[in-house]
Amino acid sequence: MKLYVLNDNKHSFEYVIDVIQTYLNLPYSQANSIVSIIHYNGKCEVMESDDKTEMLEVYEGMNKAGLLLKVEE
């Protein structure tokens, strides 16, 4: 399964960076790069896992934070 964060016009770069750091445990520089990819490409894959429980935990947290997400099998 793959988890993507989709671009929106609602959240600031810094907010999305903070959410990514919180739920994916990434350093600021990596989260910043991901947000740039989201901004310019409309989406970025942020996680790939066969562990559905792990994927669901991350999805639910980031979804509650208000990010637009997409999961592909």
N, C-alpha and C positions, 0 to 999 in steps of 0.2 A: 504494500500500500504506500501511496505517496501523498504527502500533505503539501498543499500550495497555499501561500498567502496571496490574495488578489489585491490589486490597487483599488483605492477608493479616494474620494475627495473630502472625506470626513475627518480623518485622523492626521495629525502632524507626523513628520519624520521621527521626531524625538519620541513621541508616544509609541509608535510602532517599534522603534528600536528597543524601547523599554520592555514592551510585551515580549518581543522575541528573546531578549536576554533573560527575562523571567522564566519563560516556559521551555526554552531550548538550551538554557545555560551556556550561552555563547558570549564571547567577549564583545565589547562595544564595536571594535573595528569590523568584526565579521557581521554583526547585526546591521551596522551601517551599510556595508556592501550589499547585503540582502535587500535592504530597503531601497537602495539605488536601483537594483535590478527590478524590483517590483514597480518602482516609479516609471522606469523607461520601457519595460517589457510587458507591463500589465499583470505579471504574476512571477512568483519564484518558488521553486520547490524548496521547502525548508526541512523536510523530514522524509525518510524512507524507512519503513519497518514492516516486518511480518507479524509483529506483536500487536494485536488489535487492542489489547488493554492499554498499552503504552500510547498508541496512536490516539485512542479515545480520550485519555487523560489530557494530552497536549491539545487536542482539538477542542475539548470542552473548555479548557482554561482560556485559550486564545479566542474562542467564540464568545465567551462571557465578557472578555475584554473589548469585544465589539469589532474584531477584525473580520474581514470577508475571507472565507476559507473554501477550499475545494479538496476533496479526497478522491483519489483514483485508485482502483484496485490494481 
